[in-house]
Amino acid sequence: MFVGDSLSLNQWQSLTCMLHIAVPLAPYNLVRNGDLSIFTFPTYGVKVMFSRNAFLVDIVSESIGRVLKLDSIQAGQTWKGIDILIFDSWHWWLHTGRKQPWDLIQVGNRTVRDMNRLVAYEIALNTWAKWIDYNIDPTRTRVLFQGVSPDHQNPAQWGEPRANFCAGQTKPISGLRYPGGPNPAEVVLEKVLKAMQKPVYLLDITTLSQLRIDGHPSVYGHGGHLDMDCSHWCLAGVPDTWNELLYVSLFQN
């Protein structure tokens, strides 16, 4: 089960396509029930699921508005008993205005209108980490974190300040380092994972994806020429590499 936002969806879509290509004659079923999508290969008894959950912690509608509760995870009940869990979160933490799906943030007894988003992300990740440590049996369930999928909204980061975001990019950045430096969210994620008691494998896709300024839908995303999409990835494309690494990580131990 993939649990996360549309970048998690990106990887789930990639994996289901790769599996179908591997067994093209095998029948399959695709069912969507609310925020849960299930791709099933009945012949093999395999389900590959995607559960849309952008923040991992809860958003609850109350009389005061939509409250993002950084220390509450009720959705975790759907994660129990799954063989492999692959989590993802960060993309939605920076949204403001109409794209922001909450009105208030709550931590314990404190409710605020807003706070530093990176701080909020770290608090939520620690809540998620405690849930994993308390609820997951590593002999039954493997847990991975997708890592932080970078966007390319700021061309100055790769030395082309006059570029039109990621539009027109046809080649990856050469070399092994991203000129814009490490992603702050990835640094926070690594910090939280290192402090956990239960084993969680970091699928470290950030740097390799940072170098792929050419891998986004750009003007061809979001319905076509309506917006610039420098966050999601073309398929076939970068998420296929993530899944190659996922395959290796599942069998290396």
DADAJO-V624951 format. One record per residue. N is the residue number from 0. RES is the residue in one small letter. PSI is psi in radians with two decimals (none if undefined). OMEGA is omega as a letter, one per 40 degrees, with the letter a starting at -180 (none if undefined). D_LAST is the distance of its C-alpha to the last C-alpha in Angstrom with 1 decimal. Layout:
n->{N & N}
res->{RES & RES}
psi->{PSI & PSI}
omega->{OMEGA & OMEGA}
d_last->{D_LAST & D_LAST}
//
This chain:
n->{0 & 1 & 2 & 3 & 4 & 5 & 6 & 7 & 8 & 9 & 10 & 11 & 12 & 13 & 14 & 15 & 16 & 17 & 18 & 19 & 20 & 21 & 22 & 23 & 24 & 25 & 26 & 27 & 28 & 29 & 30 & 31 & 32 & 33 & 34 & 35 & 36 & 37 & 38 & 39 & 40 & 41 & 42 & 43 & 44 & 45 & 46 & 47 & 48 & 49 & 50 & 51 & 52 & 53 & 54 & 55 & 56 & 57 & 58 & 59 & 60 & 61 & 62 & 63 & 64 & 65 & 66 & 67 & 68 & 69 & 70 & 71 & 72 & 73 & 74 & 75 & 76 & 77 & 78 & 79 & 80 & 81 & 82 & 83 & 84 & 85 & 86 & 87 & 88 & 89 & 90 & 91 & 92 & 93 & 94 & 95 & 96 & 97 & 98 & 99 & 100 & 101 & 102 & 103 & 104 & 105 & 106 & 107 & 108 & 109 & 110 & 111 & 112 & 113 & 114 & 115 & 116 & 117 & 118 & 119 & 120 & 121 & 122 & 123 & 124 & 125 & 126 & 127 & 128 & 129 & 130 & 131 & 132 & 133 & 134 & 135 & 136 & 137 & 138 & 139 & 140 & 141 & 142 & 143 & 144 & 145 & 146 & 147 & 148 & 149 & 150 & 151 & 152 & 153 & 154 & 155 & 156 & 157 & 158 & 159 & 160 & 161 & 162 & 163 & 164 & 165 & 166 & 167 & 168 & 169 & 170 & 171 & 172 & 173 & 174 & 175 & 176 & 177 & 178 & 179 & 180 & 181 & 182 & 183 & 184 & 185 & 186 & 187 & 188 & 189 & 190 & 191 & 192 & 193 & 194 & 195 & 196 & 197 & 198 & 199 & 200 & 201 & 202 & 203 & 204 & 205 & 206 & 207 & 208 & 209 & 210 & 211 & 212 & 213 & 214 & 215 & 216 & 217 & 218 & 219 & 220 & 221 & 222 & 223 & 224 & 225 & 226 & 227 & 228 & 229 & 230 & 231 & 232 & 233 & 234 & 235 & 236 & 237 & 238 & 239 & 240 & 241 & 242 & 243 & 244 & 245 & 246 & 247 & 248 & 249 & 250 & 251 & 252}
res->{m & f & v & g & d & s & l & s & l & n & q & w & q & s & l & t & c & m & l & h & i & a & v & p & l & a & p & y & n & l & v & r & n & g & d & l & s & i & f & t & f & p & t & y & g & v & k & v & m & f & s & r & n & a & f & l & v & d & i & v & s & e & s & i & g & r & v & l & k & l & d & s & i & q & a & g & q & t & w & k & g & i & d & i & l & i & f & d & s & w & h & w & w & l & h & t & g & r & k & q & p & w & d & l & i & q & v & g & n & r & t & v & r & d & m & n & r & l & v & a & y & e & i & a & l & n & t & w & a & k & w & i & d & y & n & i & d & p & t & r & t & r & v & l & f & q & g & v & s & p & d & h & q & n & p & a & q & w & g & e & p & r & a & n & f & c & a & g & q & t & k & p & i & s & g & l & r & y & p & g & g & p & n & p & a & e & v & v & l & e & k & v & l & k & a & m & q & k & p & v & y & l & l & d & i & t & t & l & s & q & l & r & i & d & g & h & p & s & v & y & g & h & g & g & h & l & d & m & d & c & s & h & w & c & l & a & g & v & p & d & t & w & n & e & l & l & y & v & s & l & f & q & n}
psi->{2.17 & 2.31 & 2.02 & -2.68 & -2.73 & -0.33 & -0.57 & -0.70 & -0.72 & -0.79 & -0.67 & -0.78 & -0.74 & -0.81 & -0.74 & -0.66 & -0.75 & -0.68 & -0.71 & -0.70 & -0.60 & -0.56 & 1.19 & -0.40 & -0.10 & 2.30 & 2.66 & 2.79 & 2.50 & 2.07 & 2.40 & 2.21 & 1.70 & -2.13 & 0.12 & 2.16 & 2.36 & 2.09 & 2.07 & 2.36 & 1.64 & -0.62 & -0.61 & -0.08 & 0.63 & 2.33 & 2.29 & 1.94 & 2.67 & 2.13 & 1.95 & 2.08 & 1.58 & -0.49 & -0.21 & -0.75 & 3.06 & 2.57 & 2.10 & 2.30 & 2.09 & 3.10 & -0.48 & -0.10 & -2.90 & 2.10 & 2.14 & 1.92 & 1.82 & -0.24 & 0.50 & 2.28 & 1.59 & -0.48 & -0.25 & -0.34 & -0.52 & -0.16 & -0.23 & 2.44 & 0.06 & 2.47 & -0.78 & 2.18 & 2.28 & 1.92 & 2.77 & 2.43 & 2.37 & -0.74 & -0.74 & -0.17 & -0.33 & -0.07 & 2.47 & 3.06 & -2.39 & -0.45 & -0.14 & 2.06 & 0.19 & 2.78 & -0.55 & 2.74 & 2.34 & 2.30 & 1.95 & -2.17 & 0.10 & 2.25 & 2.24 & 2.80 & -0.65 & 2.92 & 3.00 & 2.16 & -0.58 & -0.65 & -0.78 & -0.72 & -0.76 & -0.70 & -0.78 & -0.72 & -0.66 & -0.63 & -0.80 & -0.75 & -0.74 & -0.67 & -0.80 & -0.83 & -0.62 & -0.56 & -0.32 & 2.32 & 1.92 & -0.28 & -0.25 & -0.57 & 2.23 & 2.36 & 2.27 & 2.73 & 2.26 & -0.41 & 3.09 & 2.07 & 2.10 & 2.73 & 3.02 & 1.10 & -0.26 & 1.62 & -0.37 & -0.44 & -0.47 & 0.35 & 0.31 & 1.18 & -0.36 & 0.00 & 2.70 & 1.33 & -2.21 & 0.06 & 2.42 & 0.04 & 2.23 & -0.11 & 2.57 & 2.84 & 2.34 & 2.72 & -3.04 & -0.09 & 2.49 & 2.21 & -0.51 & -0.06 & -3.13 & 2.69 & 2.16 & -0.62 & -0.61 & -0.64 & -0.75 & -0.78 & -0.81 & -0.67 & -0.80 & -0.78 & -0.64 & -0.45 & -0.06 & 2.69 & -0.70 & 2.60 & 2.20 & 2.17 & 2.19 & 2.01 & 1.59 & 1.46 & 0.05 & -0.97 & -0.78 & -0.58 & -0.57 & -0.63 & -0.28 & 1.09 & -0.26 & 0.03 & 0.06 & 2.75 & -0.41 & -2.15 & -0.16 & 0.00 & 3.11 & 0.69 & -0.12 & 1.90 & 0.27 & -0.35 & 2.89 & 2.03 & 1.69 & 0.39 & -0.81 & 3.06 & 2.51 & 2.59 & 2.29 & 2.66 & -2.56 & -0.77 & -0.39 & -0.65 & -0.70 & -0.73 & -0.52 & -0.74 & -0.64 & -0.78 & -0.82 & -0.74 & -0.55 & -0.41 & -0.14 & -0.40 & none}
omega->{i & i & a & a & a & i & i & i & i & a & i & i & i & a & i & i & a & i & i & i & a & i & a & a & a & i & i & i & i & a & i & i & a & a & a & i & a & i & a & i & a & a & a & a & a & i & i & a & i & i & a & a & a & a & a & i & a & i & a & i & i & a & a & i & i & a & i & a & a & a & a & i & i & a & a & i & a & a & a & i & i & a & a & i & i & a & i & i & i & a & a & a & a & a & i & i & a & a & a & a & i & a & a & i & a & i & a & i & a & i & a & i & a & i & i & a & i & i & i & i & a & i & i & i & i & i & i & a & i & i & i & a & a & a & a & i & a & i & a & a & i & a & i & i & a & a & a & i & a & i & i & a & a & a & i & a & i & i & i & a & a & i & i & a & a & a & i & i & a & a & i & i & i & i & a & a & i & a & a & i & a & i & a & a & i & i & i & a & a & i & a & a & a & a & a & i & a & a & i & a & i & i & a & a & a & a & a & i & i & a & a & i & a & a & a & i & a & a & a & i & i & i & i & i & i & a & i & a & i & i & a & a & i & i & e & a & a & a & i & i & i & a & i & i & i & i & a & a & a & a & a & a & none}
d_last->{19.9 & 20.7 & 22.9 & 25.1 & 27.9 & 29.0 & 26.2 & 23.8 & 26.1 & 26.0 & 22.2 & 22.7 & 25.6 & 23.7 & 20.9 & 23.5 & 25.4 & 22.5 & 21.7 & 25.4 & 25.8 & 23.2 & 25.2 & 28.7 & 30.6 & 28.6 & 30.6 & 29.3 & 30.8 & 30.8 & 32.2 & 32.9 & 34.1 & 35.0 & 32.0 & 29.5 & 28.8 & 27.1 & 26.3 & 25.9 & 25.4 & 27.3 & 26.7 & 22.9 & 23.2 & 21.2 & 22.4 & 21.4 & 23.3 & 24.7 & 26.4 & 28.7 & 28.7 & 29.5 & 29.6 & 27.2 & 30.1 & 33.3 & 36.4 & 39.3 & 42.8 & 45.4 & 49.1 & 48.5 & 46.3 & 42.6 & 40.7 & 37.2 & 36.0 & 33.4 & 32.7 & 32.5 & 29.9 & 31.4 & 29.3 & 26.3 & 27.6 & 26.4 & 22.8 & 22.5 & 20.9 & 19.0 & 15.5 & 14.3 & 16.5 & 16.9 & 19.7 & 22.2 & 25.5 & 28.0 & 30.2 & 32.8 & 33.2 & 35.6 & 37.9 & 41.5 & 44.7 & 44.6 & 40.9 & 40.1 & 39.3 & 40.4 & 43.7 & 42.7 & 39.8 & 39.6 & 37.8 & 39.0 & 42.8 & 43.1 & 43.7 & 44.1 & 45.0 & 42.3 & 40.3 & 38.1 & 35.4 & 32.7 & 33.6 & 33.6 & 30.2 & 28.8 & 30.6 & 29.2 & 25.6 & 26.1 & 27.5 & 24.4 & 22.1 & 24.3 & 24.1 & 20.3 & 20.4 & 23.2 & 22.3 & 18.6 & 16.9 & 13.1 & 12.8 & 14.7 & 14.0 & 11.4 & 13.4 & 13.5 & 16.7 & 18.0 & 19.7 & 23.4 & 24.9 & 27.9 & 31.4 & 34.0 & 37.2 & 38.4 & 39.1 & 40.3 & 36.7 & 36.2 & 39.8 & 41.7 & 43.6 & 46.0 & 43.5 & 43.6 & 40.2 & 37.7 & 40.3 & 40.9 & 37.8 & 36.8 & 34.4 & 31.4 & 32.0 & 31.6 & 29.6 & 26.4 & 28.0 & 29.7 & 33.4 & 33.5 & 30.9 & 28.0 & 28.1 & 29.3 & 27.4 & 24.0 & 25.1 & 25.8 & 22.6 & 20.5 & 23.0 & 22.5 & 18.7 & 18.8 & 21.2 & 19.3 & 18.4 & 15.7 & 12.3 & 13.0 & 11.2 & 14.1 & 14.4 & 16.8 & 19.3 & 22.5 & 23.6 & 22.9 & 24.8 & 27.5 & 28.3 & 28.9 & 32.4 & 33.2 & 30.7 & 32.7 & 35.3 & 37.9 & 41.3 & 39.9 & 37.9 & 39.4 & 41.8 & 42.8 & 44.9 & 45.3 & 42.9 & 40.6 & 36.9 & 34.9 & 32.1 & 30.6 & 29.2 & 30.7 & 28.9 & 28.0 & 26.8 & 24.5 & 22.5 & 21.5 & 19.7 & 18.0 & 16.7 & 15.6 & 13.4 & 12.4 & 11.5 & 9.2 & 7.6 & 7.1 & 5.5 & 3.8 & 0.0}
//
